[in-house]
Amino acid sequence: MMMPIVRCPKCHYESEMSNVLTAQSNQNVIFQCPQCQFTVKNIETSKG
């Protein structure tokens, strides 16, 4: 099964979702680009 691909909004690097998103205990997620290190924290999910 193939993971969804996520594109960095800053450098447009594409990577699998599992490589760029980290779940937090408060049901939000953190995005971090492995290419340019651009980070977005506290992204709300449908449960958060």
DSSP file (Angstrom, degrees, kcal/mol; ACC not computed):
  #  RESIDUE AA STRUCTURE BP1 BP2  ACC     N-H-->O    O-->H-N    N-H-->O    O-->H-N    TCO  KAPPA ALPHA  PHI   PSI    X-CA   Y-CA   Z-CA
    1    1 A M              0   0    0      0, 0.0     2,-0.4     0, 0.0     0, 0.0   0.000 360.0 360.0 360.0 130.8    0.0    0.0    0.0
    2    2 A M        -     0   0    0      1,-0.0     3,-0.1     3,-0.0     0, 0.0  -0.670 360.0-129.4 -89.6 136.3    1.4    3.4   -1.0
    3    3 A M        -     0   0    0     -2,-0.4    -1,-0.0     1,-0.1     2,-0.0  -0.508  33.7 -96.6 -78.4 149.4    1.5    6.2    1.4
    4    4 A P        -     0   0    0      0, 0.0    13,-2.7     0, 0.0     2,-0.4  -0.328  38.5-121.9 -62.2 149.4    0.1    9.6    0.4
    5    5 A I  E     -A   16   0A   0     11,-0.2     2,-0.4    12,-0.1    11,-0.2  -0.798  22.2-159.3 -97.7 135.4    2.6   12.2   -0.9
    6    6 A V  E     -A   15   0A   0      9,-3.2     9,-2.2    -2,-0.4     2,-0.5  -0.934   5.4-148.7-115.4 137.6    3.0   15.5    0.9
    7    7 A R  E     -A   14   0A   0     -2,-0.4     7,-0.2     7,-0.2     6,-0.1  -0.910  20.2-120.2-109.2 131.4    4.6   18.6   -0.8
    8    8 A C     >  -     0   0    0      5,-2.5     4,-1.3    -2,-0.5    24,-0.0  -0.491  14.1-144.0 -65.9 130.0    6.4   21.2    1.2
    9    9 A P  T  4 S+     0   0    0      0, 0.0    -1,-0.1     0, 0.0    -2,-0.0   0.673  95.9  44.2 -71.1 -14.9    4.8   24.6    0.8
   10   10 A K  T  4 S+     0   0    0      3,-0.1    -2,-0.0    28,-0.0    -3,-0.0   0.917 132.6  10.1 -93.8 -55.6    8.2   26.3    0.9
   11   11 A C  T  4 S-     0   0    0      2,-0.1    -1,-0.0    27,-0.0    -3,-0.0   0.521  90.4-127.2-106.4  -7.0   10.6   24.3   -1.3
   12   12 A H     <  +     0   0    0     -4,-1.3     2,-0.2     1,-0.2     0, 0.0   0.628  49.9 159.3  69.1  16.9    8.0   22.0   -3.0
   13   13 A Y        -     0   0    0     -6,-0.1    -5,-2.5     1,-0.0     2,-0.4  -0.489  31.8-141.0 -65.8 138.6   10.0   18.9   -2.0
   14   14 A E  E     +A    7   0A   0     -7,-0.2     2,-0.3    -2,-0.2    -7,-0.2  -0.884  30.6 156.1-109.4 136.8    7.7   15.8   -2.1
   15   15 A S  E     -A    6   0A   0     -9,-2.2    -9,-3.2    -2,-0.4     5,-0.1  -0.976  47.3 -82.8-151.0 159.4    7.9   13.0    0.5
   16   16 A E  E >>  -A    5   0A   0     -2,-0.3     3,-1.9   -11,-0.2     4,-0.7  -0.359  43.2-115.8 -64.7 147.2    5.6   10.3    1.9
   17   17 A M  H >> S+     0   0    0    -13,-2.7     4,-1.9     1,-0.3     3,-1.2   0.850 113.5  59.4 -52.7 -41.1    3.3   11.5    4.7
   18   18 A S  H 34 S+     0   0    0      1,-0.3    -1,-0.3   -14,-0.2   -13,-0.1   0.699 103.4  53.9 -66.3 -17.7    5.0    9.2    7.3
   19   19 A N  H <4 S+     0   0    0     -3,-1.9    -1,-0.3     1,-0.1    -2,-0.2   0.644 118.6  30.1 -88.7 -15.8    8.3   11.0    6.7
   20   20 A V  H << S+     0   0    0     -3,-1.2    12,-2.3    -4,-0.7     2,-0.4   0.568 105.5  71.8-122.2 -12.9    7.1   14.6    7.2
   21   21 A L  E  <  -B   31   0B   0     -4,-1.9     2,-0.4    10,-0.2    10,-0.2  -0.903  52.4-171.3-113.1 136.8    4.2   14.4    9.8
   22   22 A T  E     -B   30   0B   0      8,-2.3     8,-2.4    -2,-0.4     2,-0.2  -0.993  20.5-132.5-124.9 127.3    4.6   13.7   13.5
   23   23 A A  E     -B   29   0B   0     -2,-0.4     2,-0.3     6,-0.2     6,-0.2  -0.562  18.5-150.9 -78.2 139.9    1.5   13.1   15.7
   24   24 A Q    >   -     0   0    0      4,-3.0     3,-1.5    -2,-0.2    -1,-0.0  -0.707  26.1-113.3-104.6 162.1    1.4   15.0   19.0
   25   25 A S  T 3  S+     0   0    0      1,-0.3    -1,-0.1    -2,-0.3     4,-0.1   0.721 114.8  62.5 -68.1 -20.6   -0.4   13.8   22.1
   26   26 A N  T 3  S-     0   0    0      2,-0.1    -1,-0.3     1,-0.0     3,-0.1   0.200 121.5-105.2 -90.4  18.0   -3.0   16.6   21.9
   27   27 A Q  S <  S+     0   0    0     -3,-1.5    18,-0.6     1,-0.3    21,-0.3   0.618  87.1 115.8  68.9  16.9   -4.1   15.2   18.5
   28   28 A N  E     - C   0  44B   0     16,-0.2    -4,-3.0    19,-0.1     2,-0.3  -0.614  55.7-136.8 -98.8 171.0   -2.4   17.9   16.5
   29   29 A V  E     -BC  23  43B   0     14,-1.9    14,-2.6    -6,-0.2     2,-0.4  -0.903   1.2-138.8-128.5 159.8    0.4   17.2   14.1
   30   30 A I  E     -B   22   0B   0     -8,-2.4    -8,-2.3    -2,-0.3     2,-0.5  -0.967  12.7-154.6-115.6 131.8    3.8   18.7   13.2
   31   31 A F  E     +BC  21  40B   0      9,-2.9     9,-2.4    -2,-0.4     2,-0.4  -0.917  17.2 173.4-103.0 130.6    5.0   19.0    9.6
   32   32 A Q  E     - C   0  39B   0    -12,-2.3     7,-0.2    -2,-0.5     6,-0.1  -0.962  25.9-136.9-139.6 124.2    8.8   19.2    9.0
   33   33 A C     >  -     0   0    0      5,-2.5     4,-1.5    -2,-0.4   -13,-0.1  -0.625   4.5-153.4 -77.3 126.5   10.4   19.1    5.6
   34   34 A P  T  4 S+     0   0    0      0, 0.0    -1,-0.1     0, 0.0   -14,-0.0   0.687  92.7  50.5 -72.6 -16.2   13.4   16.9    5.4
   35   35 A Q  T  4 S+     0   0    0      3,-0.1    -2,-0.0     1,-0.1     0, 0.0   0.944 130.2   8.8 -85.8 -54.6   14.9   18.9    2.6
   36   36 A C  T  4 S-     0   0    0      2,-0.1     3,-0.1   -23,-0.0    -1,-0.1   0.446  92.0-123.3-110.7  -2.1   14.7   22.6    3.8
   37   37 A Q     <  +     0   0    0     -4,-1.5     2,-0.1     1,-0.2     0, 0.0   0.601  49.5 163.9  68.9  13.8   13.6   22.0    7.5
   38   38 A F        -     0   0    0     -6,-0.1    -5,-2.5     1,-0.0     2,-0.4  -0.434  19.8-162.3 -60.5 133.8   10.5   24.2    7.1
   39   39 A T  E     -C   32   0B   0     -7,-0.2     2,-0.4    -2,-0.1    -7,-0.2  -0.970  22.8-174.2-129.8 137.5    8.3   23.4   10.1
   40   40 A V  E     -C   31   0B   0     -9,-2.4    -9,-2.9    -2,-0.4     3,-0.3  -0.995  19.4-163.5-126.0 123.5    4.6   24.0   10.8
   41   41 A K  E     +     0   0B   0     -2,-0.4   -11,-0.2   -11,-0.2    -2,-0.0  -0.687  59.2  22.6-107.3 159.9    3.5   23.1   14.4
   42   42 A N  E     +     0   0B   0     -2,-0.2     2,-0.6     1,-0.2    -1,-0.2   0.862  67.0 177.3  58.1  44.2    0.1   22.5   15.9
   43   43 A I  E     -C   29   0B   0    -14,-2.6   -14,-1.9    -3,-0.3    -1,-0.2  -0.694  29.1-127.6 -75.9 119.3   -1.8   21.6   12.7
   44   44 A E  E     -C   28   0B   0     -2,-0.6     2,-0.2   -16,-0.2   -16,-0.2  -0.435  21.9-156.4 -72.9 141.7   -5.3   20.7   13.9
   45   45 A T    >   -     0   0    0    -18,-0.6     3,-0.7    -2,-0.1    -1,-0.0  -0.544  37.8 -95.3-104.8 176.3   -6.8   17.4   12.8
   46   46 A S  T 3  S+     0   0    0      1,-0.2    -2,-0.1    -2,-0.2    -1,-0.0   0.727 129.2  45.0 -65.9 -20.1  -10.5   16.5   12.5
   47   47 A K  T 3         0   0    0    -20,-0.2    -1,-0.2     1,-0.1   -19,-0.1   0.588 360.0 360.0 -95.0 -13.3  -10.2   15.0   16.1
   48   48 A G    <         0   0    0     -3,-0.7    -2,-0.2   -21,-0.3    -1,-0.1   0.403 360.0 360.0-106.4 360.0   -8.2   17.9   17.5
